[in-house]
């Protein structure tokens, strides 16, 4: 797993981690059942606070991307391949919206409407 963080970014470090790990899961470079580095190990390698990594892992757990298992640490959820398939659907949806000159805000509103049905 290759991750980098930019301490000068306006995006908080934990959000950079969430985005990076989520992207690797959706992109299938991290697969279901695969272990993520221990929080302390990842924090040391990125030279950030361990609580930053733990917060990122908790968010990913809450979103369903990883499972936190006592004794095994953070593990990519088995349904990770479903996220990759959903990502491909989203890519096609965005491409179609762009063809129709639909703004990102309008597309987001349509998705929120459909989601709330």
Residue, then its C-alpha position, 0 to 999 in steps of 0.5 A: x500500500x502506497x500512501x502519501x500525505x501533504x502536511x501543507x494541504x488544506x485537507x486534514x491529514x486523516x481525510x487524506x488517508x481516508x481518501x487514499x485508502x478508499x481509492x485503493x480499495x475502490x481501484x482494487x489495488x487493496x482487496x477484501x481480506x487484505x490487512x492494512x498496516x498497523x496504525x503505529x507502523x503507518x503513522x511512523x512511516x508517514x511521520x504523523x500522529x498515530x491518532x490521525x491514522x486511527x481516526x482515518x481507520x474509524x471513518x473507513x470502518x464506519x463507511x464499511x470499507x474496512x473492518x477493525x478486528x481485535x488481534x488482526x488490526x484493520x482488514x479490507x472488508x470482503x465486499x470491497x469488490x462491490x465498491x469497485x463495481x459501483x465505482x465503474x457505474x459512477x464513472x459511466x454516470x458522470x460521463x453521461x452527465x458531462x455529455x448532457x452538460x449537467x453540473x456536478x451540483x445538479x448531478x449530486x442533487x439528482x443522486x441525493x433525490x434518488x437515494x432518499x426515495 
